[in-house]
């Protein structure tokens, strides 16, 4: 049995669908029953549990051999570092004292030790916790998610403007959720897989490339609004983020920007197949 936390999200759904097509048994864990019938109709098992409920997670994990771990994002109106570390600890405790063949973890490119740096620090802590458990494991480190641009679609449609925290021409690695899901499928079902698995898309893309992709898909001209670095925090706050979350996201964005400024397309990174234009098209 393959158990998927975050199974109703973009990556988890892609993983679950691919596993089901391969004839694998799948249990999806979600905190809501909203999509339960749909997944059950597709042949999956569906379990409802809150990520903070360690005992409930542990009971579900006991039924599996391979487990996909995704730490869910916290509400940006809260202290995201505190909340996301709580869920990391719950997941790690739920994984103790099991008989597992494999644990696959979704982390992030650039994961590193640190406080108040968003997912970079939280997922690094998750990685280190997984390493201490007595199971074979594989960690996925995706590049910048193409799906991060999906939240811009309503604004782009309504105002013909696209906001970016990154410079217009800065090329950076991006990857589509379905490509991450395909990699996760291989890692869940194959033995002796690498422990660290960085993945990015087939090319490097910039905010201008995203602009052009939206313009092409929507058939109209879009303007790019690049937010200066000294306005990041206030911009996040204007989007409804708490003071702490705005600072954490700003710090994470800054670290990523500095990293991307030095980054060239990797030759030893797993390459996805989905182009940026194909992903933007799929949003519509």
Beta strands, then each sheet from edge to edge (+ up, - down):
strand 1: 2-5
strand 2: 26-30
strand 3: 45-48
strand 4: 66-69
strand 5: 102-106
strand 6: 137-142
strand 7: 144-145
strand 8: 161-164
strand 9: 172-175
strand 10: 196-200
strand 11: 204-205
strand 12: 223-226
strand 13: 270-271
sheet 1: 3+ 2+ 1+ 4+ 5+ 6+ 10+ 13+
sheet 2: 7+ 9+ 11-
sheet 3: 8+ 12+
end
